Amino acid sequence: MSTASQLTDPVAYHAEGPCWSPQWGGLRWVDMLAGDVLSLGADGSVSREHVGDVAAVVRPRTGGGAVIAVERGFALQEPDGSLRTLPELWAADAGLRMNEGGCDPDGRLYVGCMAYDQAEERGDGRGTVYRLDPDGTVGVAWSGVTISNGLGFSPDGSRAYYVDTPTGRIDVLDYDSAAGLTGRRPFAQVNDDGSSHPDGLVVDSEGYVWVALFGGGGVRRYAPDGTLDGVVEVPGASQVTAVTFGGEDLDQLFITTSRENLPDDAEPVAGSLFTFRPGVRGLPVLPFAG
């Protein structure tokens, strides 16, 4: 077992969705329930920008700026920083919010929603994974999910990895430009002892899948055949939410953590950003083409 190092103070309540882009000059992630996008400065400082009631996902746009998943839909940030929120995707159910996602090799953004109450034990399947196309149209990729998390693609772009947290596993799907994501099936069982809930994930340049363990205080690496390859401990923070590769050589693993629902005096470092050098490189982030 390896151990990650704390990189920042506990700067977020519920940190999620780290994403490295040279276009931004570094790392961005979200303080999801605060509605803020955080940026890591070269000197280690952290700045934040408020974008709405919820900031769920942030990804670069090919033409500059960013696409952001907000509480009930999407917003487009221009290179000058101005923000345009697109029409809400739903209004009838105020108990739902956007949660996690990522872009496919053709520049389309997938983000899944979930219930605020998490409804984990019920597994009620109220959530939907939406797809935002570059022309601004939105469709349903699949439905019947509970706590939608993670989306990462294999190095050749032919497969994608996805988590619906209450299932306790990582799933794999086939990817084709015309058909999109199809053939969802189990890839690896993660929650094998009832404590380590799979959350956000990233794929490295060797095709191995790294998944955050919410409640498990660490990150696991799975081989392309679904077998467990390694574990990274995140000391002092049990609620590990997401991982990404970054740095100029994409050789650094960035790990976000949460202190949501923790007592004030518990886990003082929860909400901090952690880092680890795994000896393998990641893949460049897939941008949004719109």
BELVENNOR-V546387 format. One record per backbone hydrogen bond with DSSP energy under -0.5 kcal/mol. NH is the residue of the N-H (numbers start at 1). CO is the residue of the C=O. If there is no record, write none. Layout:
NH | CO
NH | CO
//
This chain:
2 | 231
4 | 233
5 | 275
7 | 273
8 | 273
11 | 9
11 | 271
12 | 271
15 | 257
16 | 30
19 | 28
21 | 26
24 | 21
25 | 21
26 | 21
28 | 19
29 | 38
30 | 16
31 | 36
32 | 14
32 | 30
34 | 31
35 | 31
35 | 32
36 | 31
37 | 49
38 | 29
38 | 36
39 | 47
40 | 27
41 | 39
41 | 45
44 | 41
47 | 39
49 | 37
51 | 35
52 | 35
55 | 32
56 | 69
57 | 69
59 | 67
61 | 65
62 | 288
64 | 61
66 | 77
67 | 59
68 | 75
69 | 57
70 | 68
70 | 73
71 | 54
73 | 70
75 | 68
76 | 84
77 | 66
77 | 75
78 | 76
78 | 82
81 | 78
84 | 76
86 | 74
89 | 72
94 | 92
96 | 93
97 | 114
98 | 71
99 | 112
100 | 112
102 | 110
104 | 108
107 | 104
109 | 132
110 | 102
111 | 130
112 | 100
113 | 128
114 | 97
115 | 146
116 | 95
118 | 115
119 | 117
123 | 119
124 | 119
127 | 145
129 | 142
130 | 111
130 | 128
131 | 139
132 | 109
133 | 131
133 | 137
136 | 133
139 | 131
141 | 129
141 | 139
142 | 129
144 | 127
145 | 127
149 | 163
152 | 161
154 | 159
157 | 154
160 | 173
161 | 152
162 | 171
163 | 149
163 | 150
164 | 169
165 | 147
165 | 163
167 | 164
168 | 165
170 | 188
171 | 162
172 | 185
173 | 160
174 | 182
175 | 158
176 | 180
180 | 176
182 | 174
182 | 180
185 | 172
187 | 170
188 | 170
190 | 168
190 | 188
191 | 168
192 | 190
197 | 195
197 | 214
198 | 196
199 | 212
200 | 241
202 | 210
204 | 208
205 | 281
207 | 204
209 | 222
210 | 202
210 | 208
211 | 220
212 | 200
213 | 218
214 | 197
214 | 212
215 | 213
215 | 238
216 | 213
217 | 213
217 | 238
218 | 213
219 | 232
220 | 211
221 | 230
222 | 209
223 | 227
226 | 223
229 | 221
230 | 221
232 | 219
233 | 2
234 | 217
235 | 233
237 | 234
240 | 213
240 | 238
241 | 256
242 | 256
244 | 254
246 | 252
250 | 247
252 | 246
253 | 276
254 | 244
254 | 252
255 | 274
256 | 242
257 | 272
258 | 239
259 | 13
262 | 259
266 | 263
270 | 267
272 | 269
274 | 255
275 | 5
276 | 253
278 | 276
282 | 250
283 | 203
287 | 285
288 | 60
289 | 107
//
